[in-house]
Amino acid sequence: MFLFRNILLICEEMELLDGTKFSLDGLKLSLNASKEWSGTKSDLKKKKEKIEKTIEYLLNKHIKRDKKEASNEINYSEKKKREKQIEKLKAKAKKIEKWLFDNEGKQGKRGKEIQSNITDNQSAKTKTAHGVIQGYNCQALVDSKHQIIVHAESFGNGQDNEHIEPIIEGAKENMKAIGLG
C-alpha cells in the first residue's frame, strides 16, 4: 500500500489527478484452482467418501486379477496403470481429509455455509459471459482526468454491487493519505 500511495503522490504532484470524478470497472479473473475442488464441507466429505469407495473397488478388482494372473502370464503395464490410479485417488482423498481437518466452512452473508475451495479458499465460483469460473472479481477505481487507478481490490465474490462501498472507502483513504480530500 505504501508504494501505491507514493505513486499516487507523484501523480498528484504532476497534476495528473482531478480528484472529483471517478470511474469504477472490474473483471473476473480465472485461477488455476479447479472448480472440482469446491463445495461445502458436507459436499467435500461426500466427495472424499466416494473416492474412498472407488479405491476400495479398484483394490478388490486388483486383488481378483492378481489371483487370476498368478497362474497365467502377468500384464505388468496394466497392473502398474491400476496402481498409479489408486495412488492418485489416495492422494486426492488425503488432500480433502487434510483440508476438512484444517478448515472451517465459509459462511455467507445470511449465515448459511457457502462453497469453499480446497486449492484457494478465498476465491469463489463466479459467473462470467463465458460460463462459470473459479476465481476473483477484481475492481479498480480510476480518476477521470488521466485514468490513474486510485484504488483496486480483488474479491472472492462475484456480485459487483457488494464491492462499491469498500472500493470507495479505500479510494477515500488513499486520496486522504496524499493530501486530497
C-alpha positions in Angstrom: 0.0 0.0 0.0 2.9 2.3 0.8 4.3 2.1 -2.7 0.9 2.5 -4.3 0.3 5.7 -2.3 3.7 7.1 -3.2 2.9 6.6 -6.8 -0.4 8.4 -6.3 1.5 11.2 -4.5 3.8 11.6 -7.5 0.8 11.7 -9.9 -0.8 14.4 -7.7 2.5 16.4 -7.8 2.5 16.1 -11.6 -1.2 17.3 -11.6 -2.4 14.1 -13.2 -5.3 13.7 -10.7 -8.5 15.6 -10.7 -9.9 14.1 -7.5 -13.5 14.8 -8.3 -14.7 12.4 -10.9 -14.0 8.7 -10.9 -15.0 5.6 -12.9 -15.3 2.1 -11.5 -14.8 -1.1 -13.6 -14.0 -4.6 -12.9 -13.2 -8.0 -14.4 -13.4 -11.6 -13.3 -10.1 -13.5 -13.3 -9.9 -17.2 -13.5 -7.5 -19.2 -11.3 -5.6 -22.4 -11.5 -7.9 -23.5 -8.6 -10.2 -26.1 -10.1 -13.9 -26.0 -9.6 -13.6 -29.7 -8.9 -12.2 -28.8 -5.5 -15.1 -26.6 -4.5 -18.0 -27.4 -2.3 -19.5 -27.1 1.2 -17.9 -29.2 4.0 -20.6 -31.8 3.6 -20.1 -31.9 -0.2 -16.3 -32.4 0.3 -16.9 -35.1 2.8 -19.2 -36.9 0.3 -16.6 -36.5 -2.4 -13.9 -38.0 -0.1 -16.2 -40.9 0.7 -16.9 -41.5 -3.0 -13.2 -41.5 -3.7 -12.5 -44.0 -0.9 -15.3 -46.3 -2.2 -13.7 -46.1 -5.7 -10.3 -47.0 -4.1 -11.8 -50.0 -2.3 -13.5 -51.2 -5.6 -10.2 -50.8 -7.5 -8.2 -52.6 -4.8 -10.7 -55.5 -4.8 -10.6 -55.7 -8.6 -6.8 -55.6 -8.4 -6.7 -58.5 -5.9 -9.1 -60.6 -8.0 -7.0 -60.0 -11.2 -3.8 -60.9 -9.2 -5.3 -64.2 -8.3 -6.3 -65.0 -11.9 -2.9 -63.8 -13.2 -1.0 -66.0 -10.7 -1.5 -69.0 -13.0 -1.2 -67.0 -16.2 1.2 -64.5 -17.8 1.1 -61.2 -15.8 0.3 -58.0 -17.7 2.7 -55.6 -15.9 1.7 -52.5 -17.7 -2.0 -52.9 -16.8 -1.0 -53.6 -13.2 1.2 -50.5 -13.0 -1.6 -48.4 -14.5 -4.1 -49.6 -11.9 -1.6 -49.0 -9.1 -1.0 -45.4 -10.3 -4.7 -44.8 -10.5 -5.2 -46.0 -6.9 -2.3 -43.8 -5.7 -3.7 -40.7 -7.4 -7.1 -41.4 -5.8 -5.5 -41.9 -2.3 -3.7 -38.5 -2.7 -7.0 -36.8 -3.6 -8.7 -38.3 -0.6 -5.8 -37.3 1.7 -5.9 -33.8 0.3 -9.6 -33.4 1.1 -9.2 -35.0 4.5 -6.4 -32.6 5.5 -8.4 -29.6 4.3 -11.5 -30.7 6.2 -9.5 -31.1 9.4 -7.6 -27.8 9.0 -10.5 -25.5 7.9 -14.0 -24.4 8.8 -16.6 -23.9 6.1 -17.1 -20.4 4.7 -20.2 -18.6 5.9 -22.3 -16.5 3.6 -24.0 -13.2 4.4 -27.1 -15.0 5.6 -25.2 -17.3 7.9 -25.6 -20.3 5.6 -22.5 -22.2 4.6 -21.2 -21.4 1.1 -18.8 -23.3 -1.1 -15.1 -23.3 -0.2 -12.3 -24.3 -2.4 -9.5 -26.6 -1.3 -6.9 -25.0 -3.5 -7.7 -21.3 -2.8 -10.4 -20.8 -0.2 -10.5 -17.0 -0.8 -11.7 -17.5 -4.4 -15.2 -18.2 -5.5 -17.2 -19.7 -8.3 -18.2 -16.7 -10.4 -20.5 -16.4 -13.4 -19.0 -14.7 -16.4 -20.1 -14.2 -20.0 -18.1 -17.3 -20.9 -19.6 -19.6 -18.1 -18.6 -20.2 -14.5 -15.0 -19.8 -13.4 -13.2 -20.3 -10.1 -11.6 -17.0 -9.4 -11.7 -13.5 -8.2 -13.8 -10.4 -9.0 -11.2 -7.5 -9.4 -12.3 -3.9 -9.2 -10.5 -0.7 -10.0 -11.5 2.9 -9.4 -9.8 5.4 -11.7 -9.5 9.2 -11.6 -11.2 10.6 -14.7 -8.5 13.1 -15.7 -5.9 10.6 -16.8 -7.3 7.2 -15.9 -4.9 6.8 -13.0 -6.0 4.0 -10.6 -6.7 5.4 -7.2 -7.8 2.1 -5.6 -8.1 -1.5 -6.6 -9.1 -4.7 -4.8 -9.9 -8.3 -5.6 -12.8 -10.1 -4.0 -13.8 -13.7 -3.7 -17.4 -12.9 -4.6 -18.9 -12.3 -8.0 -21.5 -9.7 -7.1 -20.3 -6.3 -8.2 -22.8 -4.3 -6.2 -21.3 -5.5 -2.9 -17.9 -4.1 -3.8 -18.8 -0.5 -4.4 -18.6 0.6 -0.7 -15.2 -1.0 0.1 -13.7 0.4 -3.2 -14.9 3.9 -2.4 -13.7 3.8 1.2 -10.3 2.5 0.0 -10.1 5.3 -2.5 -11.0 7.9 0.1 -8.2 6.6 2.4 -5.7 6.8 -0.5 -6.7 10.3 -1.5 -6.6 11.5 2.1 -3.2 9.9 2.5 -1.8 12.0 -0.4 -3.4 15.2 0.8 -6.6 15.3 -1.3 -9.9 15.4 0.5 
